[in-house]
Amino acid sequence: MQIPCHFYFLIFFNNLYFFRKPHRGSSGEIRRQTAGVTRPLKTATIGYWLAISDYSKHVNPPLSDHPNQPAATLAMALSMALAAVQGEVQADTPDQNKLSVEVLLRDRVTWDGTELPAYAEGEPEITIVRLTVPPGASLPDHKHPVINGGVLLSGELTVRDEGGLERRLRAGNALLEVVDSWHAGRNTGNEPAVAIVFYVGAAGLPNRILRSDVKASAPVPLNSERIAASFGSYGVELLHQAGRCRVSNLYSTHGEATITRTLAVVDLPTEVPAALEESHAAILTGASLGATLKAAGWSIDKRLLWQGMLDAPAPGSWLGQLMQLQQSEPLAAELYRLELERDGTRFSYASIAEIHHPEHRDPLQESAADGALATPG
């Protein structure tokens, strides 16, 4: 009988109190894998003075207790953006002599289902732009390091994230844009798409980063390479593989003993592009993922979905024995997705969950471990 891969995810992480110490903002990244659409938009008619008075918190309630949160500034920016919208559609307003403001959007979740992160640290800086996209034109791949949103005044615009999720906007639609995630847009209509977009950023922080402008950096070492460099050897033992599911023991050798440095649970794709078939076939027979893909010339991007700490395994537990743990301490864990690229072919290959030996942590995991150990309970 074949055991589904998610069964192993549940066994390993549920028994170890998964999500005990999640990395900030990453829960939204996991949520986007399951969320279909954002919550229904709320609309109401309010007085304009509310947005710029001491009661602005009722229009734009704080999203967090961050000390640098520019709540009042954001309320002002929203009011200015809405005022601009009102000017665009004033001709269609039945009673032009009556001042009114319609809240087009109020939410804490971006259009792809991701929870908003904390506000950017530093001196608050609000930017409001008017964006015009000609018919048939596309916006290049880009991402925003800051919270942003907008409203489409006229035309039609379709936005698409890296996973293929799309959202079509028509005149009058508003949305909260994804943050720190690659995406693009295209005018799918027959007239210019005009939008007002506002960015809640910080001085010196860019509102948009183009993928084409990102300079190539030194490749991140593979986990196998890190294990070999740190402990002098590396080996992989296939504990289970059936269909899409693969469970591997990545270990180092010390005399006649082996110590598990990473326990990995992999969810493989059912279908791959022709360019990937040979490498994929080798992986299905037990070959190392990273080494096989790298040897075939694939560029590997490790997209982190979640990172945090798990409670220490029980004394004498199976995992404790594999790792030969001498004392009880939390274990670093992460969930990520492998994104591959070669000769113009891009493919989201596998989702991987890893639990790491206390001696095998990267700087981010060390930071997560320090926070876990410093927090009572």
C-alpha positions in Angstrom: 0.0 0.0 0.0 1.4 3.4 -0.9 1.4 6.0 1.9 0.5 9.6 0.7 3.2 12.2 1.3 1.1 14.4 3.4 0.8 11.6 6.0 4.5 11.9 6.7 4.2 15.7 7.0 1.5 15.2 9.6 3.4 12.5 11.5 6.7 14.4 11.7 5.5 17.9 12.4 2.3 17.1 14.4 4.3 15.0 16.8 6.9 17.7 17.2 4.4 20.5 17.7 4.7 22.1 14.3 4.3 25.9 14.0 5.4 26.4 17.5 7.6 29.3 16.6 6.8 30.5 13.1 9.0 32.9 11.3 7.4 36.3 11.1 5.1 36.8 8.1 5.7 33.3 6.8 2.3 31.9 7.9 0.8 33.9 5.1 3.1 32.3 2.6 1.8 28.9 3.5 -1.8 30.2 3.6 -1.4 31.3 -0.1 -1.0 27.6 -1.0 -4.5 26.8 0.1 -6.4 30.1 -0.1 -8.6 30.3 -3.2 -9.7 33.9 -3.1 -9.5 36.8 -0.6 -12.3 37.5 1.8 -15.4 39.5 0.6 -14.7 43.2 0.4 -16.4 45.5 2.9 -18.0 48.7 1.8 -19.5 51.6 3.7 -20.1 55.3 3.3 -18.3 57.5 5.8 -17.5 61.2 6.3 -14.3 62.4 4.8 -13.3 64.0 8.0 -13.0 60.6 9.7 -10.0 59.7 7.6 -8.0 62.8 8.6 -9.1 63.3 12.2 -8.1 61.6 15.5 -10.7 58.9 14.6 -8.7 57.7 11.6 -8.0 54.5 13.4 -11.7 53.5 12.8 -11.1 53.9 9.1 -7.8 52.1 9.0 -7.3 50.0 12.2 -3.7 49.1 13.0 -2.5 45.8 11.6 0.1 45.2 14.4 1.7 46.8 17.4 4.8 47.7 15.5 6.3 51.0 17.0 6.9 52.4 13.6 3.5 51.8 12.2 2.3 54.9 10.3 -1.4 54.4 10.8 -2.4 58.0 10.7 -0.2 58.6 7.6 -1.7 55.6 5.9 -5.2 56.9 6.6 -4.2 60.2 5.0 -2.8 58.4 1.9 -6.0 56.3 1.6 -8.1 59.5 1.8 -6.0 61.2 -0.9 -6.2 58.2 -3.2 -10.0 58.0 -2.7 -10.3 61.7 -3.4 -8.4 61.2 -6.7 -10.7 58.4 -7.6 -13.7 60.5 -6.8 -12.4 63.2 -9.1 -12.1 60.7 -11.9 -15.7 59.4 -11.6 -17.4 62.6 -10.5 -19.3 62.8 -13.7 -21.0 59.6 -12.9 -22.0 60.6 -9.4 -25.8 61.3 -9.1 -25.4 64.1 -6.6 -22.2 66.1 -7.2 -23.1 68.6 -4.4 -22.9 66.1 -1.7 -19.5 65.1 -0.3 -19.1 61.3 0.2 -16.3 58.8 0.4 -16.7 55.1 -0.4 -14.3 52.7 1.2 -13.4 50.5 -1.8 -11.3 48.0 0.2 -10.3 47.3 3.8 -8.5 44.0 4.4 -5.4 42.4 5.9 -5.0 39.9 3.1 -3.5 40.5 -0.3 -5.3 39.4 -3.5 -3.6 36.0 -3.5 -4.6 35.1 0.0 -1.4 36.1 1.8 -1.6 38.0 5.1 0.0 41.4 5.1 3.4 41.7 6.8 4.4 44.3 9.3 5.0 47.8 8.1 8.5 48.6 6.9 10.9 49.9 9.6 12.3 53.4 9.3 11.0 56.8 8.5 7.5 56.4 6.9 7.2 57.5 3.3 3.9 57.4 1.3 4.0 57.3 -2.5 0.9 57.7 -4.7 1.3 57.1 -8.4 -1.0 57.1 -11.5 -0.3 54.0 -13.6 -1.3 53.8 -17.3 -0.9 50.5 -19.2 -1.6 50.6 -23.0 -3.9 47.9 -24.5 -2.0 44.6 -24.9 1.0 45.9 -22.9 2.5 43.9 -20.0 4.1 44.9 -16.8 7.5 43.1 -16.3 8.1 40.6 -13.5 8.6 42.6 -10.3 8.0 42.5 -6.6 7.2 45.1 -3.9 9.2 45.2 -0.6 6.4 47.4 0.9 2.7 47.2 1.5 0.8 48.6 -1.4 -2.6 48.7 -3.0 -4.6 50.5 -5.6 -7.9 50.9 -7.6 -8.4 50.6 -11.3 -10.1 53.7 -12.7 -10.7 52.5 -16.2 -9.9 49.7 -18.5 -9.0 46.1 -17.6 -6.0 44.6 -16.0 -5.0 41.0 -15.2 -2.4 40.3 -12.5 -0.7 36.9 -12.1 1.6 35.5 -9.4 4.5 33.1 -9.9 2.3 30.1 -9.1 -0.1 30.9 -11.9 -2.9 32.4 -9.8 -4.6 35.2 -11.6 -6.9 38.1 -10.7 -8.8 40.1 -13.3 -9.6 43.7 -12.5 -12.2 45.9 -14.1 -12.9 49.6 -13.7 -13.8 50.4 -10.0 -12.1 47.2 -8.6 -9.5 47.7 -5.8 -7.0 45.3 -4.4 -4.1 44.8 -2.0 -1.0 43.8 -3.9 1.2 40.9 -2.9 4.4 41.9 -1.0 7.9 40.6 -1.6 6.6 38.1 -4.2 7.3 38.0 -7.9 4.3 38.8 -10.1 3.4 40.5 -13.3 0.4 42.2 -15.0 -1.1 42.6 -18.5 -3.7 44.9 -20.0 -6.2 42.4 -21.4 -8.7 45.0 -22.5 -9.1 47.2 -25.6 -8.4 50.6 -23.9 -5.7 51.9 -21.6 -5.8 50.6 -18.1 -5.5 53.5 -15.6 -4.9 52.9 -11.9 -4.1 54.9 -8.8 -1.6 52.9 -6.7 -0.3 53.9 -3.2 2.8 52.5 -1.5 3.2 52.5 2.3 7.0 52.4 2.5 10.0 53.9 4.2 12.6 56.5 3.2 15.3 54.9 1.1 13.3 51.7 0.5 12.3 51.0 -3.2 8.6 50.5 -3.9 9.3 48.1 -6.8 12.1 45.8 -7.8 12.3 44.4 -11.3 13.4 40.9 -11.7 15.6 41.9 -14.6 17.5 44.4 -12.4 18.4 41.8 -9.8 22.1 41.1 -10.2 23.2 37.5 -10.2 24.8 36.6 -6.8 26.9 33.7 -5.7 24.8 30.5 -5.7 23.5 29.3 -2.4 25.3 26.1 -1.4 23.2 23.0 -1.6 22.3 21.3 1.7 24.5 18.3 0.7 27.4 20.7 0.1 27.0 22.3 3.5 26.9 19.0 5.3 30.1 17.8 3.5 31.9 21.1 4.2 30.8 21.2 7.9 31.2 17.6 8.9 33.7 16.2 6.4 31.4 13.7 4.6 27.9 13.4 3.2 25.6 10.5 2.4 21.9 10.1 1.6 19.7 7.2 2.7 16.3 6.7 1.1 13.9 5.8 3.9 10.8 5.7 1.8 9.6 6.5 -1.7 6.2 5.8 -3.2 4.7 7.9 -6.0 5.2 11.5 -5.3 6.4 11.0 -1.7 10.1 10.7 -0.7 11.6 10.6 2.8 15.4 10.9 3.0 18.1 10.8 5.7 20.9 13.2 4.9 23.8 12.2 7.1 27.5 12.5 7.9 29.8 9.6 8.7 31.9 9.4 11.8 33.8 6.1 11.9 31.2 3.4 11.8 28.5 5.7 13.0 26.2 8.0 11.0 24.5 11.1 12.3 21.4 12.5 10.6 22.0 16.1 9.8 18.7 16.7 7.9 15.5 14.6 7.7 13.8 15.6 4.5 10.2 14.9 3.3 9.7 15.7 -0.4 6.5 16.1 -2.4 7.5 15.5 -6.1 5.5 16.6 -9.2 3.5 14.0 -11.1 4.4 15.6 -14.5 7.5 17.5 -15.6 8.5 19.3 -18.8 10.5 17.3 -21.4 13.7 19.1 -20.5 13.5 17.8 -17.0 12.4 14.2 -17.7 15.9 12.6 -17.5 16.8 14.2 -14.2 13.4 13.5 -12.8 13.7 9.8 -13.7 17.1 9.6 -11.8 15.6 11.3 -8.8 12.7 8.8 -8.7 15.3 6.0 -8.5 16.8 7.5 -5.4 19.4 10.1 -6.7 20.0 13.3 -4.7 17.7 16.1 -5.8 20.1 19.0 -5.6 23.1 17.2 -6.9 21.2 15.7 -9.8 19.5 18.9 -10.9 22.7 21.0 -10.5 24.7 18.5 -12.6 22.1 18.8 -15.4 22.6 22.5 -15.5 19.4 23.6 -13.8 19.5 26.8 -11.8 17.9 26.1 -8.4 16.1 28.8 -6.4 15.0 27.8 -2.9 11.8 29.7 -2.1 11.2 29.7 1.6 7.6 29.2 2.7 8.0 28.8 6.5 10.9 28.7 8.9 10.9 28.2 12.7 11.6 25.9 15.6 10.1 22.5 16.7 10.0 21.3 20.3 12.8 18.9 21.2 12.0 15.3 20.4 11.2 13.0 23.3 14.2 11.1 24.8 14.9 7.9 23.0 12.6 8.9 20.0 13.3 7.6 16.5 14.4 11.1 15.4 16.6 11.6 18.5 18.3 8.3 17.8 18.9 9.1 14.1 20.5 12.5 15.1 22.2 10.9 18.2 21.1 13.8 20.4 22.8 13.9 23.7 20.4 16.5 25.2 16.9 17.9 24.7 16.8 21.0 22.6 14.5 22.5 19.9 15.2 21.6 16.3 15.2 24.0 13.4 12.8 23.3 10.6 11.7 24.8 7.3 9.3 24.4 4.4 10.3 25.5 1.0 9.8 25.0 -2.7 12.4 24.4 -5.4 12.1 26.6 -8.4 14.1 25.5 -11.5 15.3 27.4 -14.6 17.4 26.4 -17.6 17.5 27.6 -21.2 14.3 29.7 -20.8 12.4 26.8 -19.1 11.1 27.6 -15.6 9.4 25.0 -13.4 8.2 24.8 -9.8 9.6 21.3 -9.1 9.1 20.1 -5.5 7.9 21.1 -2.0 10.3 20.1 0.7 10.0 20.0 4.5 13.3 19.6 6.4 14.2 19.1 10.1 17.8 19.9 10.9 20.3 18.7 13.6 21.1 21.4 16.2 24.7 21.5 14.8 23.5 22.0 11.3 21.8 25.4 11.1 22.2 28.4 8.8 22.2 32.0 10.3 18.4 32.5 9.9 17.8 29.2 11.7 20.2 30.2 14.5 18.2 33.4 14.9 15.0 31.5 15.1 16.6 29.1 17.7 17.8 32.0 19.8 14.3 33.5 19.8 12.7 30.2 20.7 15.1 29.5 23.6 14.8 33.1 24.9 10.9 33.0 25.0 9.4 31.4 28.1 7.1 28.5 27.3 
